[in-house]
Amino acid sequence: MRHSSPIIVGTVVIYAVGVIFTLACLAICGKGDEEFNIDRMLHRGAYSDKSSHAIHTSPWQRLLGITSEFTIGDRFMAYALIIWQVGWITCFAVVTAMNLIFPGRFPTAWWANFWHLYLMSIFCLGIPITIWFTIGGIFDIRALFNTLASKDRDACDDGRVVLATETSSETEAASKEQTRNPVRFR
């Protein structure tokens, strides 16, 4: 008896799940008389609240994803990361071009040293950055739980996206159900 490869079985399962998900979405999508307004839900376009959106102050910052929400430290880190990556890419491109123009100028041992330096610099920078992100993450998780503990909850908000055409009785029924079974965070 021949056994199937786990890779083939996994691939078939992934494709099957994708097909089932797509068919389910297409079957459900046609339900309802009114098309859902995603722009309204996400506060985009005509429903946009301009004061809550981050502002790009220059085309370069838009390209790099730097917004008005960045602090001075965030901007410094973003620019430093970009300069770091562009510097290494430029170094690699220049040395590669020189090696193509002048063959043998950079032997294999030189390239091995180049990659050793690159990988060691990433490793040495990665350790303090990992510690920094871990400490920051711990502070942020503490702040999140403190906010959850002190936040007033709306009993009517059960996380559903409700169309404007739904009756208030449906919302009230959901609110009563939520009130009977409240969610506690502690």
N, C-alpha and C positions, 0 to 999 in steps of 0.2 A: 504494500500500500504506500502510495506516494504522499508525503506531507507537503502542505503549502508553506511557502516562505512567509514569515511574519511581516515582512515589508510589503509583499503583495496583498496579504489579507488587510493590513492597515490601510493601504492605499484604496482598496475597494471599499472599506468601511467609510473612509473620509469622503469619497465621492458619493456613496449612497446617502450619507447624512446630508451632504450638500444638496443633492437632488430632492430629498424628502423635505428639507427646509424650504427650498425654492418653491416646490409645489404647494406646501402649506401656506406660504406667504401669498402666492397667487390666488389660492382658493379663498383666503380670508380677506384679501384686498378688495374684492368686489362687494363686500357686505356694506350696507348702509347707504343712505340716500345722499349724504353730504360728504364731499371730499375733505379730508383732514387738512387743516392749515398749519403746516410745519413752521412757516415763518412767524406766525402768531405765537406758537409755543416757544420758539427759540428767540423771540424778540428781535427778529431781523426785518430788514426792509421797512415797510410802512409802520410796523409795530416796534421799531427800534427805539430803545431808550439811549439816546446819545451820551448821557452822562456816565453810563456804566461801562462803556466800551473803552478799551485801551487805545491810546493815540500814538501813532508812529510819527516822530518828529522829522524824519528825513527818509528819502528813498532807500538809503543804505540800511537804516534801522529797520525799515519794512522788510527788506531782503533778508536781514539777519534775524528777524523776529524779536527785536528789542523794542519794547513799548514804554509808555509813560509809567507803567506799573513797576519798572525796574528801579531798584535803589541804586545809589552810587556804587556800592559794593557789587551788586548784581551786574551792573554795566561793566565794571572793571573785570569781573570774572568772565563775562561773555566775550569781551574784546580780547582778553588774554588767551582764552581757549581758541578763538578764531585765529589770532596771530600765531599761536603755537602750531595749529594744524596746517595753516597756510605755509608757515616757515618750513616744516618738515616736507610738505609736498613739493615746495619750490626747490629745496635742497635735493630731494630725490630726482626731480625732473632735470635739474641742471647737471647733476652728476651722470644721469643716464644719457643725456644728450652729449655730454663730453665723452663718455665712453663709446658712444656710437660714432662720433666724429674722429676721435683718436683711440682706436682699438688698443687694448692692452694697457692703457693709462691707469686704470683702476683694476688691479688683479682681484681674484676671488677672495683673498684674505682681507683686502680693504673692504669689500662689500660685507663680509662676515662681521668685521669690526663696526661698520656702519649700522647694521641691523642689531648687533649686540648693544650698541650705545642707545639706539632708538628704543628697544624693548626694556632696557634697564631704566631709562628715564621715565618711561610710562609706568613701570613697576614702582619706582621710587616716588613718583607723584601720586600713584594710585593709593598707596597706603594712607597718607594723611588725608586725602580727599575722601576715602571710605570712612575714616574715623569722623571727619567733619560732617559728612552726610548722615552718619548714624546718630551723632549727638543732636544735629538739627532735627532729624526725624523723631527722636525721643521727645524733644521739646514740642514739636508740632502735634504729636499724638497726645501728649498731656493736655495741650491747649484744646484739642478736639474733644477729649473726654470732659474737660471742665465746661466747655460750651454746651455739650450735650446734657450735662447734669443740671445746668442752670437755665436752659432754653425752655421757653413756654411753647407748648405744642398746640397746634390747631387740630382739634378732634375731627374736623371735617376733611382734613387733608390726609388721604390714604395713599397718595402717590400716583393715583390714576390721572390720565389726561382726559378731561371731560370736554366733550363738544358743547358748543353754546346751545345746541338744540335739545340737549338732554333736559328732562324736567327736574325741578328742584326737589321733587319727592324722592327721586333716585339718589340724589346727593344727601338728602336728609336721612334716608334709610342707611346709607353707607356711614353717615356720621354716628347714628345710633349704634350700629354694629361696632364701630371704632370705640365708642364710649364704653360699651360693655366689655371690650377686650383691649384695654389700652396697652401700648408698648412702653415698657420701662427700660431706661438705660442707666444702670448702676451696678 
